[in-house]
Amino acid sequence: MSRNTGSTWKKSRRLGFSILETGEELTRRNYVPGQHGQGRRGKLTNYGIQLQEKQRIRHTYQLSEKQFANTYAKASKKPGASGENLLVMLESRLDNIVYRMGFARTRRAARQLVNHGHILVDGKKVDIPSFQVKPGQEIEVRERSKNLSTINEALEAATSTVDFVNVDADKKKGTYVRYPERSELFTSQPINELLVVEYYNR
């Protein structure tokens, strides 16, 4: 099983982008990490800009390089814009939907819940984080896992959910209502998915 490990804070500061979508990782210093972080920073080439944008999205969804490349390959074969298809496929991953429903505080924690068999899809256990959830499918916490402190704490901490999922926090279940629209994603810190398309088509 591939795991995306390492410090989220360091990755966020290096990329100048909040991987956890909270902005907290960027509040400590306004320069890059390392001994010479306050020195002059070189200008990125076009390739460097494309790579940075790809890394921002990849680390946000906690995917390995191979997983991300495979997802893009599938997205590029679908009708429509490859960049938007990629974002929709990433948002439709089971671990991401669990995160969006507030059952976990981070995508990494959501992936762990799925891997350990705590999540049901339409009443059946699914332990594959990359499972593509379809609109209308019901996601719920397994009955024997509903008292897990990590899930209860995450639900208590959740302030809001996105419009493309419906959640019943008391029953610990929800529905993936529809595919997200592009305007609903990365609203607080914009990304340009076209740069990712250029990166893979170079």
Buried (B, 14 or more C-beta within 10 A) or exposed (E): EEEBEEEBBEBBBBBEBBBBBEEEBBEEEEEBBEEEEEEEEEEEEEEEBBBBBBBBBBBBBBBEEEBBEEBBEEBBEEEEBBBBBBBBBBBBBBBBBBBBBBBBBBBBBBBBBBBEEBBBBEEEEBEEBBBBBEEEBBBBBBEEBBEBEBBBEBBEEBEEBBEBBEBEBEEBBBBBBEBBEEEEBBEEEEBBBBBBBBBBEE
